Amino acid sequence: MKTSFLDPKPEKPMMATLTVSDTPVGLADATPPLPEGTSRAYITCEDGAVRWKADGSNPSATAGHPIAKDDSDSFTNRDYTDLLRAIKFIRVTVDAKLTITYDP
């Protein structure tokens, strides 16, 4: 499991959740949705594995970058504004829940 987090610490971090099923979803579908201008995020995956892509195409259960159940991905060491707007997730086998900490 990865242990990195938002560094430097965000002044006003914002938490969100996103259910990932068999239809690709992005952070605009999260509750609450991705705030405009967000440049960094820390994402943990629960309940099932997901795959993601941010190249304009949709991920599938077999294509894209994996995030295993109970693992995380950190988009924190530079400005990821465009990637966070483009990223799409899909489940691998069972629905998953993503917990997201934004740095708006």
C-alpha positions in Angstrom: 0.0 0.0 0.0 1.3 3.5 -0.9 1.6 5.9 2.0 2.3 9.2 0.3 -0.2 12.0 0.9 -0.7 15.6 0.0 2.6 17.4 0.6 2.7 20.3 1.2 -0.4 20.0 3.4 -3.4 21.6 1.7 -4.9 24.7 3.4 -8.5 23.6 2.8 -8.6 19.9 1.9 -11.9 18.6 0.5 -13.1 15.0 0.7 -15.3 13.2 -1.9 -16.5 9.7 -2.8 -17.0 8.0 -6.1 -18.7 4.7 -6.8 -17.1 2.9 -9.7 -19.1 0.3 -11.6 -19.1 -1.1 -15.1 -19.5 2.3 -16.8 -16.5 4.7 -16.9 -16.8 7.6 -14.5 -14.7 10.6 -13.8 -14.1 12.9 -10.8 -16.9 15.2 -12.1 -19.2 12.3 -11.1 -17.9 12.2 -7.5 -19.9 13.5 -4.5 -19.0 16.4 -4.3 -17.6 16.8 -7.9 -14.1 17.8 -8.7 -13.8 21.6 -7.9 -12.7 23.8 -10.8 -9.0 24.3 -10.8 -8.1 21.4 -8.5 -4.5 20.5 -9.1 -3.8 17.7 -6.7 -5.6 14.6 -5.3 -5.0 11.6 -3.2 -7.3 8.6 -4.1 -7.9 5.4 -2.1 -9.8 2.4 -3.5 -12.1 0.3 -1.4 -14.3 -2.8 -1.9 -12.8 -3.8 -5.3 -10.1 -2.9 -7.8 -10.4 -0.3 -10.5 -8.5 0.7 -13.7 -8.0 4.3 -14.9 -7.0 6.2 -18.0 -6.5 9.9 -18.6 -5.7 9.9 -22.3 -9.2 10.6 -23.6 -10.1 6.9 -24.0 -12.1 4.8 -21.6 -10.5 2.2 -19.4 -11.8 -1.3 -19.3 -11.6 -4.2 -16.8 -8.4 -5.2 -18.6 -6.9 -1.9 -19.9 -5.7 1.0 -18.0 -3.6 1.7 -14.9 -4.7 -0.5 -12.0 -5.5 0.5 -8.4 -5.9 -2.6 -6.3 -8.5 -2.9 -3.5 -7.2 -1.1 -0.4 -4.5 0.7 -2.4 -4.1 4.3 -3.4 -2.8 6.6 -6.1 -1.3 10.0 -5.4 -1.5 12.8 -7.9 0.3 15.3 -5.7 3.9 16.2 -6.7 3.0 18.7 -9.4 0.0 20.4 -11.1 -2.4 17.6 -12.3 -5.3 19.9 -13.2 -5.7 18.5 -16.8 -5.2 14.9 -15.7 -7.8 15.2 -12.9 -10.3 16.6 -15.4 -9.6 13.8 -17.9 -9.3 10.7 -15.7 -11.9 8.0 -16.0 -12.3 4.9 -13.8 -14.0 1.5 -14.2 -14.3 -1.5 -11.9 -12.3 -4.6 -12.6 -14.7 -7.2 -11.2 -16.9 -5.8 -8.5 -18.1 -2.2 -7.7 -15.5 -0.1 -5.9 -15.7 3.0 -3.8 -13.0 5.7 -4.2 -12.3 8.1 -1.4 -10.7 11.3 -2.7 -8.9 14.1 -0.9 -8.7 17.2 -3.2 -6.4 20.2 -2.9 -8.6 22.8 -4.6 
